[in-house]
C-alpha cells in the first residue's frame, strides 16, 4: 500500500491547533507529524507499536 492509499487519523485527544501526530495501522504502523506530513514518517512493525501503546497504558 502506498503512502497516499493509507488512511491516516489522529487522536480524539488532539486539540484544534494541529500540534499532534497521525497514525495509520496495518502490518506496519506509520506515524507522522501533522504540521509536516510530507517531510517524513516513522514506520514500525505493528507488534512494536502495540507493545509501546500497552506500555504507555500501564504506566
C-alpha positions as semicolon CSV with decimal commas, in nm:
position;residue;x (nm);y (nm);z (nm)
1;X;0,000;0,000;0,000
2;X;0,145;0,336;-0,095
3;X;0,170;0,644;0,123
4;X;-0,133;0,804;-0,046
5;X;-0,356;0,496;-0,015
6;X;-0,331;0,472;0,362
7;X;-0,594;0,614;0,593
8;X;-0,432;0,842;0,848
9;X;-0,602;0,953;1,168
10;X;-0,518;1,146;1,482
11;X;-0,624;1,101;1,839
12;X;-0,954;1,242;1,956
13;X;-0,749;1,399;2,237
14;X;-0,574;1,623;1,983
15;X;-0,656;1,989;2,001
16;X;-0,760;2,219;1,720
17;X;-0,412;2,374;1,693
18;X;-0,272;2,082;1,497
19;X;0,009;2,000;1,741
20;X;-0,021;1,625;1,713
21;X;0,076;1,314;1,525
22;X;-0,124;1,096;1,291
23;X;-0,103;0,720;1,258
24;X;-0,204;0,458;1,007
25;X;-0,230;0,094;1,103
26;X;-0,162;-0,225;0,917
27;X;0,125;-0,474;0,916
28;X;0,342;-0,164;0,956
29;X;0,226;0,133;1,162
30;X;0,312;0,474;1,023
31;X;0,349;0,781;1,243
32;X;0,386;1,138;1,114
33;X;0,371;1,498;1,233
34;X;0,053;1,677;1,128
35;X;0,243;2,000;1,062
36;X;0,500;1,835;0,835
37;X;0,313;1,548;0,673
38;X;0,519;1,547;0,355
39;X;0,862;1,556;0,521
40;X;0,882;1,211;0,675
41;X;0,709;0,933;0,859
42;X;0,825;0,675;1,108
43;X;0,731;0,318;1,017
44;X;0,742;0,041;1,275
45;X;0,611;-0,316;1,284
46;X;0,256;-0,325;1,420
47;X;0,365;-0,558;1,702
48;X;0,615;-0,297;1,825
49;X;0,357;-0,018;1,805
50;X;0,113;-0,228;2,009
51;X;0,385;-0,301;2,266
52;X;0,451;0,074;2,301
53;X;0,082;0,152;2,348
54;X;0,041;-0,127;2,604
55;X;0,339;0,002;2,799
56;X;0,202;0,357;2,797
57;X;-0,137;0,238;2,918
58;X;0,009;0,054;3,216
59;X;0,233;0,341;3,330
